[in-house]
Structures are given as C-alpha cells and as structure tokens.
Amino acid sequence: MDKAEQKTGLFSVATALFVRDIRLAARRSTDVFNPLVFFVIVVSLFPLGVGPEPNQLQLMAPGVIWVAALLATMISLDRLFSHDFETGSLEQIVLAPQPLTLIIFAKIAAHWTLTGLPLVILMPLVAMQMNMTTDMIYISFLTLIIGTPILSLIGAIGAALTIGLRGGGVLVSLLVLPLYTPVLIFGAGAISASAQGFSPDAHLSLLGAFLALSLTFAPLAAAAAVRVSLD
Amino acid sequence: MNITKYAAPVVFYPLAGKLIPWFAWATGITLTIGLIMGLFIAPTDYQQGESYRIMFIHVPSAWMSMLVYVVMATAGAVALAWKTRLSEMLATACAPIGASFTLIALITGAIWGKPMWGAYWVWDARLTSELVLLFLYLGFMALQASIDDPRRAARAAAILALVGVINIPIIHFSVEWWNTLHQPASVSKISAPSIHPSMLWPLLINAVGFHLFFATTVLMRMRTEVLIRERHKSWIADIVGVKP
C-alpha cells in the first residue's frame, strides 16, 4: 500500500464522494429540479381529477402526497449510477481499495440530500393545495423526513441492478415500487391517523424500524448489485 | 456418496429426466384423489354452501406461491455464495411457476370473493399481499429478461429475490395492519377457528399434489434451461443426436 492510499481513510473517502456528487449535481441543476417539479405537478393534477371539494382533498392528501413522493424519487433514481457508468468513473469507484458498501452509502446519502430533502422542504406548499391542516403538515414533515431516506436506500438497489440496461427507467419502477409499499402504508397511515385524532406514534416507530433495517442492508445489497452489473 | 456431483448439469440432466415421470404420475394420482374428495365427497359447508369448494385449489396455490418464492430466494442465495450454475437455473425455473401459482390464487380468490363478499376484489389484507407478491415475481422475471448474459441475469435476479424475501414479511404485516385500520372486520372468510377433518384431508392431499406438481414442472423447466445454457457443449450434442 503506498502513501497516497494510506491517507484516504474511510471517512474521508465517503465525504469526498458525497461532496463530489453534490457538486456534480449542482452543475447539472435541471437533473435535481426535474423530480421536484414532477412532484408538484403530480399533486396538482389530483384536484383537477377528483374535484376541488376541500374535505375530500384533505382526506386524500396523505396518500396523494406520499404516492407523488414515491414517483418523484423513482424517476430520480436514474441519476444515481447511470452518469457515473457512462463516464466510466463507476468502474474506478468499484476498484477503490475502500469497501464498496461505504462508497455506495455516501452516494445514497448524496441522492437523498438532492431529492428526499428538497421534497420534505417543498411538501408544505403542495400540502396547502390539498387543504391540509397545520398539524397534518407537521406529521407529514416527520413521516417524509424518516421515510424519504428509505426510498433512496431501497431505490439504490433497483438502480444498481439496472445499470446500463435498455429500458432501465420502466424496469426500475417494476422492481422498486412493490418494495415501497410498507413505506407508503406507514407514511400515509401516520398522517391519516393523526388527522382522525389517533396517535401517529406507532406508524412513525414502524417507519423508523424500517429505516434502521434498510440502512443496515440496502447499501450491502446495492454494492453487491453494482458488482454484478459491472461484471 | 458425494451429493454435490448432482449439481453438475451433465449429471443432473439425465437424472431429472428419470425423475420427472415419477413425479408426474404421483402428481396425477394425488390430485385426482384430492379433487374427488374435495369436490364430491367433502360435506357442503353450512355457511358458504358449495362455493367453498374452490378452497381446495385456492389455498394450496396461495401456500405454493409463498413457498416457491422462498425456494427461489434460497436458490438465489446459494447461487450468489457458491456460484453454482444449477441453483441459478433452479431460481430461474421457479419464477414463472411461482407467478402462475400467485395468479391462480388471485383469480380463484376473486371468484370465491364474489359470492362471499359480493365483489370480485376486496382490499383484503391477504389478497393485497398476494398481489404485491405477484408484482415481485413480475419484477424478478422482467429483470432477468432484460439482461442478455444468463449468468449475470441470474445473479442480479438473485439479489432482487433476496431483497424481496426480507421484504415480504414486512409487506404482509404492513398490509394487514393497514387493512385493519381502514376497514373494520365486517367480512371474515372462515369464521370457525378450526376446520373439520372431512374438509382438511382433501385440502392436505391437494397441497401434497401441488408440491409434486411444482417438483415436476420445475425439473422440466430446469432441463430446458440446461439445454439452452449448455447448448455449445459436446454432451448436449450427444443427447440431442446432432454433431456439433
């Protein structure tokens, strides 16, 4: 092992990759904004489809916002590996002496910072469109901030499995959306429960448990998938 | 005796060929007995009348749909760990069979649901998790179909199957919980906690028959898979009777 390798510890590699992904995205900012615009448009379509009746909108709001968040995350998954794959840098990343799981984890963290976090920040805007109360918006905020990392983590597995495949976009949705069902149920369930006067704690705890589980296993599975895809 | 020698396709192919007729006959006999007992001999249900008899197809299919996924994921895990070709082929062969069982369970469930619940589709917890299971099978097959190299396809699909098998209990549990929150239990399938032996026996015999059917079809599919993957090998040419 030479000196240059010894200097790059695990933490500094992860940080460097995280910063690199953020910086790359900042220079191609439409990639970051498109899923967010998509999120706002999808939510805005629902009142047009089902009518502007405020109570009905409020009843539907948790599900609509969560489904829109799932779809917005899904269409952003392509960005996670495909650009690195096309430029060849993904192969260099796999060849790095540091564990691939950690590197993939840094990439997932960057993906969440660029997709999940903006969705959480943008949510109150569309929540008001859907006639949500302040309490509901607060709970939605909690569910999204716990739930969106899960979407990035599980989504990374699907994105890694479909690197370089034709028709990758539709395929990712087939692979990933069924796995998203628990997040949707717990996320939307927490908001609905609190709107009906029940405690959302149970839903939130389960969402947190699911986050802990996917934090542990999803980077491992995604790293294995990247290796298979680059064979 | 070294059991791993059967993992070599060249040994497996003729062995499976010998086993298939036995499994096929056993399937035929068991299912005939089970279906005659279930459809004609078992007593009419006092609550559901004759329509409960679809259970003898519906319940074994639902059991098999889950078992096949576990077999598929286990074969996938073995394929990932030891890079054995035969377990890759087993996982590949499982997917369409499992998806068919899931589809049969869903369709018979819908037909059963119409007289019992008054609707073909109810967002019942079990039906919903079967539906998600079908989506998981379809995703597995779609991923495998879109990768040209069969070995890479098998390993990618194996990872997906493993992720799925961790997720299935969570999905099942979440759906069950979602359903109880949204719908009070106004409909219950079988209110009696236990099932009478005269109905249980045909059900169990049919379940055995379904397992044997799975064994038959999975061996047939695996043999085809061996032929496709090893088609450039000389021993295949010997079997088929064509000079390479």
Contacts between the chains, C-beta under 8 A, distances in Angstrom:
chain1	res1	chain2	res2	distance
A	154	B	163	7.8
A	157	B	159	7.3
A	157	B	160	7.7
A	157	B	163	5.7
A	161	B	143	6.1
A	161	B	156	5.0
A	161	B	159	6.5
A	161	B	160	6.1
A	162	B	143	7.3
A	162	B	146	7.7
A	165	B	146	5.1
A	165	B	147	6.6
A	166	B	146	6.7
A	167	B	146	6.4
A	171	B	142	5.9
A	171	B	143	6.5
A	171	B	146	5.8
A	174	B	135	7.5
A	174	B	138	6.5
A	174	B	139	4.5
A	174	B	142	5.1
A	174	B	143	7.8
A	175	B	139	4.4
A	175	B	142	7.5
A	175	B	143	6.1
A	175	B	160	6.2
A	177	B	135	7.4
A	178	B	132	5.1
A	178	B	135	4.0
A	178	B	136	5.2
A	178	B	139	6.4
A	178	B	164	8.0
A	178	B	171	7.6
A	179	B	136	7.9
A	179	B	163	6.8
A	179	B	164	7.2
A	179	B	167	5.3
A	179	B	171	7.9
A	181	B	132	5.7
A	181	B	171	5.4
A	181	B	174	6.8
A	181	B	175	7.1
A	182	B	167	7.5
A	182	B	170	5.0
A	182	B	171	5.7
A	182	B	173	8.0
A	182	B	174	4.0
A	185	B	174	4.5
A	185	B	175	6.8
A	185	B	177	7.4
A	185	B	178	4.5
A	186	B	174	6.4
A	189	B	177	7.8
A	189	B	178	6.2
A	189	B	181	6.5
A	193	B	181	7.3
A	206	B	174	7.5
A	210	B	170	6.7
A	213	B	166	7.8
A	213	B	170	7.8
A	217	B	163	7.9
A	217	B	166	6.8
A	221	B	159	5.9
A	221	B	162	7.1
A	221	B	163	5.4
A	224	B	80	7.5
A	224	B	159	5.6
A	225	B	156	6.6
A	225	B	159	5.1
A	228	B	152	6.2
A	228	B	155	4.7
A	228	B	156	5.0
A	228	B	159	6.6
A	229	B	152	7.6
A	229	B	156	6.7
A	231	B	149	7.9
A	231	B	152	5.5
A	231	B	155	7.9
